[in-house]
């Protein structure tokens, strides 16, 4: 088997079709909304990397702290020979796990971005010539089939990204992940935890305004890809804590009444002054809630690790024995 394989499970035009569908559905709904995955074009990815090192944005540092401290325990508990990473991106944090797994044979990164997968694989193989990388161009929120690889498998979903899924989407996702696992396999899940409201809001509304620019970048994506005439200066960035749902919402609020044309969709969208477009939900979790959601999907919570300040958690679960 060659050290690097790339398998496309999405049609070439899948991203364009999904963007069109999401924009049409989201901007004609009441209230208006867009899924957060459209932040991440090249510019959006650069901005998010800037966000991860901001003083207000603790999740990346907290998760890295856990990985550095606990990768050996994760390796011992799983004995993984295949590491599957959903939404792998640059595979940066995964290196801590790759280094800790002594019997690792295969790494299967899953991402919608072919360029990100190729760049990450190239870097990993240069550092670890004995590793086999089989990258999948796939959307982890859809039905996913994994190629043959030696077990046990460890599926990882880091960064707290699971919190971007609404509760019904999250339940469907966890059920789908459970369907990938056989006895002896494991899921390592990153979840941001409920904490002081001021700390949470600041993480999504930093003083330097980087998150505001990141939020507005979704408008630039729609302008470029669908010929729209959004002007980012017409909107204010909003981040708020929803106590009832225990999630952060990011929104874009229209500064005045305005009309946006999206020629590629033959669509005209009206915004009232003060009307908000929701661009992200980021749920925060408690241990018992995570345990309950995993159990509903047929997964048993086995290990729970947090950073030293109790801000973020990695949980290890597996199929009920």
Backbone torsions as a table, in degrees:
resi	resn	phi	psi	omega
1	UNK	NA	132.8	178.6
2	UNK	-65.9	154.5	-178.1
3	UNK	-66.5	-21.9	179.0
4	UNK	-133.7	126.7	172.5
5	UNK	-128.4	148.3	178.2
6	UNK	-130.0	123.5	179.7
7	UNK	-119.6	126.1	177.5
8	UNK	-94.6	120.2	176.2
9	UNK	-106.9	-3.3	177.7
10	UNK	-109.9	142.1	173.5
11	UNK	-59.0	154.8	-179.2
12	UNK	-54.9	-35.1	-175.9
13	UNK	-97.1	13.2	-174.1
14	UNK	-62.0	-40.9	-177.7
15	UNK	-64.8	-44.6	179.0
16	UNK	-62.4	-44.0	-179.3
17	UNK	-64.2	-40.2	-179.7
18	UNK	-67.4	-40.8	177.5
19	UNK	-61.2	-47.1	179.4
20	UNK	-57.5	-45.9	-178.2
21	UNK	-65.6	-42.8	-178.1
22	UNK	-67.4	-40.0	-179.7
23	UNK	-68.9	-43.8	179.6
24	UNK	-62.7	-47.7	-178.8
25	UNK	-66.9	-45.2	-172.6
26	UNK	-71.7	-36.5	-176.3
27	UNK	-88.7	-6.7	173.0
28	UNK	-103.9	-0.6	179.2
29	UNK	-85.5	165.6	173.7
30	UNK	-128.5	116.1	-4.9
31	UNK	-74.5	164.4	-178.2
32	UNK	-74.0	145.3	178.3
33	UNK	-156.8	158.8	173.8
34	UNK	-138.0	146.2	176.3
35	UNK	-75.7	147.3	-173.1
36	UNK	-69.6	-12.5	-177.4
37	UNK	-63.2	-19.0	-177.3
38	UNK	-82.9	-0.7	169.8
39	UNK	-64.3	-30.3	-158.7
40	UNK	-96.1	58.4	162.4
41	UNK	-82.1	-169.4	-177.3
42	UNK	-58.6	-45.2	-179.6
43	UNK	-66.8	-42.6	179.1
44	UNK	-61.4	-39.2	178.5
45	UNK	-65.9	-39.1	176.1
46	UNK	-61.9	-44.4	-179.8
47	UNK	-63.9	-39.8	-179.7
48	UNK	-65.9	-37.4	175.6
49	UNK	-60.7	-37.2	175.3
50	UNK	-64.4	-40.7	-179.3
51	UNK	-59.9	-40.1	-173.9
52	UNK	-64.1	-18.2	179.2
53	UNK	-106.7	4.5	176.8
54	UNK	-68.4	147.5	-179.8
55	UNK	-61.1	-32.3	-177.7
56	UNK	-75.9	-23.2	-171.7
57	UNK	-94.6	95.6	-175.0
58	UNK	-84.3	-24.5	-168.4
59	UNK	-57.3	-42.3	-177.3
60	UNK	-64.4	-44.4	179.1
61	UNK	-65.1	-41.2	-177.9
62	UNK	-65.8	-42.6	179.8
63	UNK	-67.0	-40.3	178.4
64	UNK	-62.5	-38.4	177.9
65	UNK	-58.7	-44.0	179.9
66	UNK	-64.8	-44.9	-179.0
67	UNK	-61.1	-42.2	179.3
68	UNK	-63.9	-38.9	-175.8
69	UNK	-81.9	-29.6	-167.1
70	UNK	-117.8	-0.2	-176.7
71	UNK	-58.2	-36.3	178.1
72	UNK	-62.9	-42.2	177.8
73	UNK	-66.1	-39.9	178.4
74	UNK	-61.6	-44.4	179.4
75	UNK	-62.0	-44.6	-178.9
76	UNK	-65.9	-36.5	-177.4
77	UNK	-74.5	-26.4	-173.8
78	UNK	-105.8	-31.7	-175.0
79	UNK	56.5	32.1	-169.8
80	UNK	-65.8	135.7	171.1
81	UNK	-105.2	-17.7	174.2
82	UNK	-128.1	130.3	176.5
83	UNK	-111.1	120.3	178.7
84	UNK	-109.0	122.5	179.5
85	UNK	-115.7	120.9	179.1
86	UNK	-88.8	131.1	-176.8
87	UNK	63.7	52.2	-167.2
88	UNK	-70.8	-31.7	-180.0
89	UNK	56.0	-124.4	-177.7
90	UNK	-83.2	-5.6	-178.6
91	UNK	60.1	23.2	-173.4
92	UNK	-64.0	-54.2	-176.6
93	UNK	-69.3	-25.8	-176.7
94	UNK	-64.3	-21.7	-179.4
95	UNK	-57.0	-33.5	179.2
96	UNK	-62.9	-38.3	178.2
97	UNK	-73.8	-41.3	179.2
98	UNK	-58.1	-40.4	-179.2
99	UNK	-69.4	-27.5	-173.5
100	UNK	-89.2	-16.6	-174.6
101	UNK	-92.4	102.3	-173.1
102	UNK	-69.7	-27.3	-176.0
103	UNK	-104.2	15.6	-175.7
104	UNK	-64.7	131.7	178.5
105	UNK	-108.7	-44.2	-171.1
106	UNK	-132.5	142.3	172.3
107	UNK	-118.8	124.9	-177.9
108	UNK	-117.5	89.0	176.1
109	UNK	-79.5	139.8	-178.2
110	UNK	-123.1	122.4	-179.0
111	UNK	-158.2	158.9	177.2
112	UNK	-82.9	-15.0	-174.7
113	UNK	-96.3	112.2	177.9
114	UNK	-63.9	-40.7	-177.6
115	UNK	-65.2	-39.9	178.6
116	UNK	-65.3	-41.0	179.9
117	UNK	-63.5	-44.8	-178.6
118	UNK	-66.0	-42.5	-178.9
119	UNK	-65.1	-43.0	-179.8
120	UNK	-65.8	-42.9	-179.4
121	UNK	-63.5	-41.4	180.0
122	UNK	-60.1	-44.5	-179.6
123	UNK	-67.2	-42.6	-178.1
124	UNK	-66.0	-42.0	-177.9
125	UNK	-69.8	-30.0	175.7
126	UNK	-66.4	-34.8	-179.6
127	UNK	-83.5	-29.6	-172.5
128	UNK	-133.7	77.5	-173.9
129	UNK	-62.5	-18.8	179.9
130	UNK	-85.8	-4.3	-175.5
131	UNK	-82.5	144.3	171.7
132	UNK	-104.1	124.3	-179.1
133	UNK	-116.0	120.8	175.3
134	UNK	-119.7	99.6	-175.9
135	UNK	-87.1	142.2	179.4
136	UNK	-118.5	120.9	170.4
137	UNK	-82.0	102.2	-172.1
138	UNK	-156.1	159.8	175.7
139	UNK	-102.9	112.8	-174.3
140	UNK	-68.6	-11.2	177.0
141	UNK	-84.9	-4.3	175.6
142	UNK	-106.3	173.9	178.1
143	UNK	-57.8	129.7	-173.8
144	UNK	-123.5	131.2	174.1
145	UNK	-115.4	128.1	-178.0
146	UNK	-96.9	145.0	176.8
147	UNK	-69.9	163.6	177.0
148	UNK	-60.1	135.5	176.9
149	UNK	-160.5	155.6	-177.0
150	UNK	-69.2	144.0	176.1
151	UNK	-97.4	170.3	-1.3
152	UNK	-70.2	154.1	177.4
153	UNK	-103.2	142.5	171.2
154	UNK	-117.9	114.4	175.7
155	UNK	-93.9	126.5	-179.5
156	UNK	-118.8	140.7	176.9
157	UNK	-138.3	98.7	-168.4
158	UNK	-101.8	178.7	171.0
159	UNK	82.0	-0.1	-175.5
160	UNK	73.2	12.8	-176.8
161	UNK	-62.6	-24.9	177.9
162	UNK	-58.0	-26.2	179.1
163	UNK	-70.7	-14.0	176.8
164	UNK	-77.9	-11.3	178.2
165	UNK	-89.4	136.8	174.7
166	UNK	-68.4	159.9	-172.4
167	UNK	-51.1	-44.3	180.0
168	UNK	-67.4	-38.0	177.2
169	UNK	-65.5	-38.5	-179.4
170	UNK	-65.5	-42.3	178.7
171	UNK	-62.0	-43.2	179.6
172	UNK	-65.0	-39.9	179.4
173	UNK	-63.1	-47.5	-178.6
174	UNK	-65.1	-37.0	174.5
175	UNK	-61.6	-41.3	-179.8
176	UNK	-65.7	-41.3	177.5
177	UNK	-63.2	-42.9	178.0
178	UNK	-56.9	-34.8	179.6
179	UNK	-67.9	-18.1	178.4
180	UNK	-85.0	-15.0	-169.8
181	UNK	-102.1	145.1	171.2
182	UNK	-117.1	165.4	178.3
183	UNK	-52.0	133.0	-176.4
184	UNK	101.6	-21.0	176.0
185	UNK	-81.8	165.0	-176.5
186	UNK	-142.2	159.3	172.3
187	UNK	-120.6	126.8	172.8
188	UNK	-107.3	117.0	-171.1
189	UNK	-120.6	128.8	176.0
190	UNK	-93.9	127.7	179.9
191	UNK	-135.2	129.9	173.4
192	UNK	-77.3	144.0	-172.3
193	UNK	-104.5	153.2	175.2
194	UNK	-61.3	135.5	-179.0
195	UNK	-155.5	-168.5	-177.9
196	UNK	-56.7	133.6	-176.3
197	UNK	-58.1	-39.9	-178.2
198	UNK	-63.9	-38.7	178.1
199	UNK	-64.8	-43.2	-178.9
200	UNK	-64.9	-48.7	-177.2
201	UNK	-64.3	-40.9	-179.6
202	UNK	-61.4	-33.4	179.9
203	UNK	-65.0	-22.3	-178.7
204	UNK	-113.9	8.7	178.6
205	UNK	-150.3	66.6	-172.7
206	UNK	-71.0	156.8	-176.6
207	UNK	-64.5	-30.2	-177.6
208	UNK	-79.5	-12.1	177.5
209	UNK	81.0	14.2	-178.8
210	UNK	-68.6	-41.3	179.7
211	UNK	-66.4	-34.6	176.2
212	UNK	-61.9	-43.5	178.2
213	UNK	-65.4	-40.3	177.2
214	UNK	-59.9	-44.7	-179.8
215	UNK	-61.8	-45.5	-178.3
216	UNK	-71.7	-16.0	-179.4
217	UNK	-61.4	-25.7	178.8
218	UNK	-61.8	-30.3	178.2
219	UNK	-69.5	-37.5	177.2
220	UNK	-64.8	-36.5	177.6
221	UNK	-62.7	-45.3	-179.3
222	UNK	-67.2	-38.8	176.9
223	UNK	-60.1	-48.4	-175.3
224	UNK	-69.6	-45.3	-172.3
225	UNK	-83.5	-28.4	-174.2
226	UNK	-122.0	9.5	176.1
227	UNK	69.3	21.3	-177.7
228	UNK	-74.2	167.0	-180.0
229	UNK	-119.7	37.8	171.1
230	UNK	-59.9	141.9	171.2
231	UNK	-119.8	114.6	-175.3
232	UNK	-56.8	-29.4	-178.1
233	UNK	-70.4	-9.6	177.1
234	UNK	-81.4	-4.3	-173.6
235	UNK	-128.6	147.1	172.8
236	UNK	-104.4	143.6	174.6
237	UNK	-78.3	134.2	179.5
238	UNK	-130.6	132.6	171.9
239	UNK	-129.1	127.6	-179.7
240	UNK	-141.1	152.6	178.6
241	UNK	-95.4	124.3	176.1
242	UNK	-98.0	103.6	-175.6
243	UNK	-65.5	-36.1	-177.2
244	UNK	-63.8	-44.3	-179.6
245	UNK	-91.6	-10.3	-174.7
246	UNK	53.5	56.2	174.0
247	UNK	-145.7	154.3	171.2
248	UNK	-86.9	138.8	171.4
249	UNK	-115.9	134.1	168.7
250	UNK	-104.9	137.9	-177.8
251	UNK	-139.0	162.2	169.8
252	UNK	-117.9	123.4	-175.3
253	UNK	-107.5	125.5	179.7
254	UNK	-67.1	128.6	-179.3
255	UNK	-75.2	-23.1	178.7
256	UNK	-153.9	169.4	174.4
257	UNK	-64.6	134.3	-177.6
258	UNK	-153.8	163.7	179.1
259	UNK	-122.4	133.8	178.2
260	UNK	-118.9	131.5	177.9
261	UNK	-104.5	135.8	178.1
262	UNK	-125.3	86.3	-171.8
263	UNK	-57.4	-39.3	-176.5
264	UNK	-62.8	-20.7	178.1
265	UNK	-107.9	1.4	-175.4
266	UNK	52.0	47.6	-171.3
267	UNK	-127.5	137.3	172.2
268	UNK	-119.7	126.8	-175.0
269	UNK	-117.1	127.8	178.4
270	UNK	-99.6	135.1	171.6
271	UNK	-117.6	132.6	171.0
272	UNK	-81.7	157.6	174.4
273	UNK	-58.8	128.6	179.3
274	UNK	84.7	-4.7	179.1
275	UNK	-69.2	142.2	-175.2
276	UNK	-114.5	140.7	175.3
277	UNK	-108.8	116.1	-179.8
278	UNK	-80.0	127.3	-176.8
279	UNK	-112.8	-16.8	179.0
280	UNK	-159.7	141.5	164.0
281	UNK	-114.5	134.3	176.5
282	UNK	-129.9	95.1	-177.0
283	UNK	-70.5	145.5	175.1
284	UNK	-113.5	151.2	-165.0
285	UNK	-126.3	161.9	169.2
286	UNK	-121.9	154.6	-173.4
287	UNK	-57.7	-44.0	-177.1
288	UNK	-66.7	-33.9	177.0
289	UNK	-65.4	-41.6	177.0
290	UNK	-62.7	-45.3	179.3
291	UNK	-57.2	-43.1	-178.2
292	UNK	-66.5	-43.5	-179.7
293	UNK	-66.5	-39.8	176.9
294	UNK	-63.9	-44.1	-178.6
295	UNK	-61.6	-38.5	179.2
296	UNK	-63.0	-25.0	179.0
297	UNK	-93.8	2.6	-180.0
298	UNK	87.1	23.9	-179.3
299	UNK	-118.8	141.7	-178.8
300	UNK	-106.8	123.9	177.0
301	UNK	-70.6	123.9	-175.8
302	UNK	-114.9	-34.4	179.7
303	UNK	-138.6	148.5	-178.9
304	UNK	-141.6	116.4	-179.4
305	UNK	-122.5	138.8	174.3
306	UNK	-123.8	165.6	172.9
307	UNK	-73.3	174.4	-173.3
308	UNK	-63.6	-23.3	-180.0
309	UNK	-100.3	3.1	177.4
310	UNK	66.8	32.0	-177.0
311	UNK	-91.4	-29.9	-170.4
312	UNK	-141.2	154.2	-178.4
313	UNK	-135.0	145.0	163.9
314	UNK	-112.1	128.7	178.1
315	UNK	-116.2	143.8	176.7
316	UNK	-114.8	125.9	-179.7
317	UNK	-136.9	167.5	177.7
318	UNK	-155.7	171.2	178.7
319	UNK	-57.8	143.3	176.3
320	UNK	-56.8	134.0	-179.8
321	UNK	-78.7	NA	NA
